[in-house]
Amino acid sequence: MMFGITLLPILVAIGVAVDYSKAAAVQQKLAGTVDSIALAAARHHDDEELRQTIGQKFLDANMGVYGPDVVIQNLTVEFNDETKTVMVKITAEVPTHVLQVAGIDSQIVATESTVSYDGHVSEPVSLDLVLDVSGSMNWSGKIGTLRTAATHLLDKLGTADPDGIYVRTGLVTYYSQIRETVPMDWGIDHTRSVVQDLYASGGTASTTAVDLAGGWLTSGAEQTAHEAQPVHEGEEFELHRFMIFMTDGDNNYSADDDATEDLCDDLKADGVEVFTVAFQAPSGGRELLEYCASSEEHYFDADNSADFLAAFEEIGDRIESAFLRIVE
């Protein structure tokens, strides 16, 4: 009896935590939505008719991503032509489960974003994905989770840059050697098509993959490609270069750890922002990725698929924010 009495509040606490976690997840997705709407609105700020409809059009096209029974209560898109900014606010109602016993049927979440349209709406981005597709990625469906996470991240950038004029992406996958390469090019489609067919087999050796992808980002060709875009003509801009490096294991040979760390030193010294994601990785893999990350906030340690998907979601948000010229 005492065990049952003790267990009940524990279960309630867990349930309440689940409700709050669900609301937080919805809010995170809405944050990406308001950024994307604000960007699109800023780009079309001189179209009076589109000003009135762009927010709702975007929201209607993305209603399914927030989860069942989530109700968007309010959406506002406010232009300020004096400060040359557009502010987007969204409020949503998220149904509860356990909290209903306390008479709380839903939680209200809200988020907002402000983007400047004074000059460039966006700064350019070059992103390279370095993905481990060794045999252990077959375990527990991890390769499928990787396909989903990388696809969603690319889709986020594609939504923010639908014309493919600000974002360039590339991909290198590796096992004991390089498997697939997708050289840097405009937009996401060329990279996305390969991501969706990723498969796993073989050992693990990260050096050649990081070397190839890093070479693309630091060669100067990316700066030249962005400079040639008409959207930047006569304007100064800052190129944001990113690498996402993930693994679920140890390199088969310690020499690869040392060589990869040296390459990461060079990348970071050259100004490339390196995000790293460990996917149920042993200590050696985690230590390598912690070393390679640009900072503690750039390193993600995912114990399960949900954590891995959340890591890529956050990285996507942070990359998106770097080139949206988000004011706040």
C-alpha positions in Angstrom: 0.0 0.0 0.0 2.8 2.4 0.9 4.5 1.6 -2.4 1.2 2.4 -4.3 0.8 5.7 -2.4 4.4 6.7 -3.2 4.2 5.6 -6.8 1.1 7.8 -7.6 2.8 11.2 -7.2 5.8 9.9 -9.1 3.7 8.9 -12.0 1.8 12.2 -11.9 5.1 14.1 -11.9 6.3 12.2 -14.9 3.1 12.8 -16.7 3.2 16.5 -16.0 6.8 16.6 -17.3 5.6 14.9 -20.5 2.9 17.6 -20.9 5.4 20.4 -20.4 7.9 18.7 -22.7 5.3 18.5 -25.5 4.5 22.2 -25.1 8.2 23.0 -25.3 8.6 20.9 -28.4 5.7 22.7 -30.1 7.1 26.1 -29.1 10.5 25.1 -30.7 8.8 24.2 -34.0 6.8 27.4 -33.9 10.0 29.3 -33.4 11.3 28.0 -36.7 8.0 28.9 -38.3 8.0 32.5 -37.2 11.6 32.9 -38.4 10.7 31.5 -41.8 7.5 33.7 -42.1 9.5 36.8 -41.0 12.1 36.0 -43.6 9.6 35.5 -46.4 7.7 38.6 -45.4 10.9 40.7 -45.3 11.8 39.6 -48.8 8.4 40.6 -50.1 8.0 43.7 -48.0 7.3 45.9 -51.1 4.3 43.7 -52.2 1.3 45.3 -50.4 -1.0 42.4 -51.3 1.4 39.7 -50.2 1.9 41.5 -46.9 -1.6 40.6 -46.0 -1.5 36.9 -46.9 2.0 35.6 -46.7 1.8 34.6 -43.0 -1.4 32.6 -43.3 -0.2 31.0 -46.5 2.9 29.7 -44.9 1.0 28.6 -41.8 -1.5 26.7 -43.9 1.3 24.9 -45.7 2.9 23.7 -42.5 0.0 22.9 -40.2 0.8 19.2 -40.0 4.2 19.7 -38.4 3.1 20.8 -35.0 1.3 17.7 -33.9 -2.3 16.6 -33.6 -4.8 18.9 -31.9 -2.5 21.8 -31.7 -4.5 24.9 -32.4 -3.0 28.1 -33.7 -4.9 30.8 -31.9 -3.3 33.9 -33.3 -0.8 35.0 -36.0 0.3 38.5 -36.6 2.7 39.9 -39.2 3.5 43.6 -38.5 5.7 45.7 -40.9 7.5 48.8 -39.6 8.6 50.8 -42.6 10.4 53.3 -40.4 12.7 50.8 -38.8 12.5 48.5 -41.9 11.7 45.4 -39.8 8.9 42.9 -39.8 7.7 41.2 -36.6 5.9 37.9 -36.6 4.1 36.5 -33.5 2.3 33.2 -33.1 0.3 31.9 -30.2 -0.8 28.2 -30.0 -2.9 26.1 -27.7 -1.4 22.7 -26.9 -3.7 20.0 -25.4 -2.6 18.3 -22.2 -3.1 14.8 -20.9 -2.1 14.4 -17.2 -2.7 18.1 -16.4 -6.4 17.6 -17.3 -6.9 15.9 -13.8 -6.0 19.4 -12.4 -8.5 21.1 -14.7 -5.9 22.3 -17.1 -6.9 21.1 -20.6 -4.3 22.9 -22.6 -1.2 25.1 -22.4 -0.6 28.3 -24.3 2.7 28.8 -26.0 3.9 31.9 -27.9 6.9 32.9 -29.8 8.0 35.8 -32.0 10.7 36.9 -34.5 11.8 40.2 -36.0 13.7 40.4 -39.2 15.3 43.4 -40.9 14.7 44.3 -44.5 17.2 47.2 -44.5 19.5 46.1 -47.3 20.1 42.3 -47.4 17.4 40.2 -45.9 19.8 37.3 -45.6 23.5 36.6 -45.3 24.9 33.7 -47.3 25.5 30.2 -45.9 27.7 27.3 -47.0 26.9 24.0 -45.2 28.7 20.7 -45.5 27.4 17.5 -43.8 30.0 14.8 -42.8 27.9 11.7 -41.9 29.0 8.4 -40.5 27.4 5.5 -42.5 29.4 2.7 -41.0 27.9 -0.7 -40.2 26.8 0.1 -36.6 24.5 2.7 -38.0 22.2 -0.2 -39.0 21.6 -1.0 -35.3 18.3 0.1 -33.8 17.3 1.9 -37.0 19.9 4.6 -36.6 20.5 5.1 -40.3 16.8 5.8 -40.8 16.9 8.4 -38.0 19.9 10.0 -39.7 18.1 10.2 -43.0 15.1 11.8 -41.3 17.1 14.3 -39.3 19.3 15.4 -42.2 16.3 15.7 -44.5 14.4 17.8 -42.0 17.4 20.1 -41.5 17.8 20.6 -45.2 14.1 21.2 -45.7 14.3 24.0 -43.1 17.0 25.7 -45.0 15.2 25.1 -48.3 12.1 26.8 -46.9 14.1 29.8 -45.7 15.8 30.1 -49.1 13.3 28.8 -51.6 15.1 30.4 -54.6 18.4 28.8 -53.7 20.3 32.1 -53.8 21.8 32.3 -50.3 22.4 28.7 -49.3 24.9 26.2 -50.7 25.2 22.7 -49.4 27.4 19.6 -49.8 27.7 16.1 -48.3 30.4 13.6 -47.6 29.5 10.2 -46.1 32.1 7.8 -44.7 32.8 4.4 -43.3 36.3 3.0 -43.5 36.7 5.2 -46.5 34.5 7.8 -48.3 31.2 6.4 -49.7 29.3 9.3 -51.3 30.3 12.8 -52.1 28.0 15.6 -53.1 30.1 18.7 -54.0 29.0 22.1 -52.9 26.2 23.6 -55.0 23.2 26.0 -54.7 20.2 25.0 -52.7 19.4 21.7 -51.0 17.9 19.4 -53.6 21.2 17.8 -54.8 22.2 17.0 -51.2 18.7 16.0 -50.1 18.3 13.4 -52.8 21.4 11.5 -51.7 20.6 11.8 -48.0 17.3 10.0 -48.5 19.1 6.9 -49.9 21.8 6.6 -47.2 22.7 3.1 -46.2 25.2 1.7 -43.6 28.0 -0.9 -43.8 31.7 -1.2 -43.0 34.2 0.2 -40.5 34.9 3.8 -39.4 37.6 6.3 -40.4 36.7 10.0 -40.4 39.9 11.7 -41.6 39.4 11.6 -45.4 35.8 12.7 -45.1 36.5 15.7 -42.8 39.5 16.6 -45.0 37.5 16.6 -48.2 34.5 18.5 -46.8 36.7 21.0 -44.9 38.7 21.6 -48.1 35.5 22.6 -49.9 34.6 25.1 -47.2 38.0 26.7 -46.8 39.3 26.8 -50.4 37.9 30.2 -51.2 35.7 28.8 -53.9 32.6 29.3 -51.7 33.4 33.0 -51.1 33.8 33.4 -54.9 30.5 31.6 -55.7 28.5 33.8 -53.3 30.2 36.9 -54.5 29.0 36.1 -58.0 25.3 36.0 -56.9 23.5 39.1 -58.3 21.7 39.5 -54.9 25.0 40.6 -53.4 26.0 43.0 -56.1 27.2 46.3 -54.6 26.6 45.0 -51.1 28.9 43.9 -48.4 28.1 40.5 -46.8 29.5 37.9 -44.4 29.7 34.3 -45.5 28.7 31.9 -42.8 30.4 28.5 -43.2 29.2 25.4 -41.3 30.1 21.8 -41.0 28.0 19.2 -39.3 30.1 16.2 -38.3 28.5 13.1 -36.7 29.4 9.6 -35.7 28.0 6.7 -33.7 31.3 5.0 -33.1 35.1 5.0 -32.6 37.5 5.3 -35.4 39.0 1.9 -36.1 42.5 3.4 -35.7 43.6 6.0 -33.2 45.7 7.7 -35.9 42.4 8.8 -37.5 41.5 10.5 -34.2 44.7 12.5 -34.2 44.5 13.4 -37.9 40.8 14.4 -37.6 41.5 16.6 -34.6 44.3 18.4 -36.6 41.9 19.0 -39.4 39.3 20.4 -37.0 41.9 22.8 -35.5 42.5 24.1 -39.0 38.7 24.4 -39.8 38.0 26.3 -36.6 41.0 28.6 -37.1 39.8 29.4 -40.5 36.4 30.5 -39.2 34.3 27.4 -40.0 31.6 26.8 -37.4 31.7 23.1 -36.6 28.7 21.3 -35.1 29.2 17.7 -33.9 26.6 15.1 -33.0 27.5 11.8 -31.2 24.7 9.2 -31.7 25.0 6.6 -28.9 28.7 6.8 -29.5 31.3 5.2 -27.2 33.8 7.3 -25.3 36.4 7.6 -28.1 33.8 8.9 -30.6 32.4 11.3 -28.0 35.8 12.7 -27.1 36.7 13.2 -30.8 33.4 15.1 -31.5 33.8 17.2 -28.3 37.2 18.2 -29.4 36.1 19.0 -33.0 33.1 21.1 -32.0 33.5 24.9 -32.1 32.4 25.2 -28.5 30.5 23.3 -25.8 27.3 24.6 -27.3 28.2 23.1 -30.7 28.5 19.5 -29.4 25.5 17.3 -29.0 25.5 13.9 -27.3 22.4 11.9 -28.4 21.5 8.8 -26.4 18.5 7.9 -28.5 16.7 8.8 -31.7 14.6 11.5 -30.2 17.7 13.3 -28.9 19.4 12.9 -32.3 16.4 14.4 -34.1 16.3 17.2 -31.6 20.0 17.9 -32.0 19.6 18.3 -35.8 16.5 20.5 -35.2 18.4 22.8 -33.0 21.4 23.0 -35.3 19.1 23.8 -38.2 17.5 26.6 -36.2 20.9 28.0 -35.3 22.1 27.9 -38.9 18.9 29.4 -40.1 19.2 32.2 -37.5 22.7 33.0 -38.7 21.6 34.0 -42.2 18.1 35.4 -41.6 19.3 38.6 -40.2 17.0 38.1 -37.2 16.9 41.2 -35.1 15.4 39.4 -32.1 
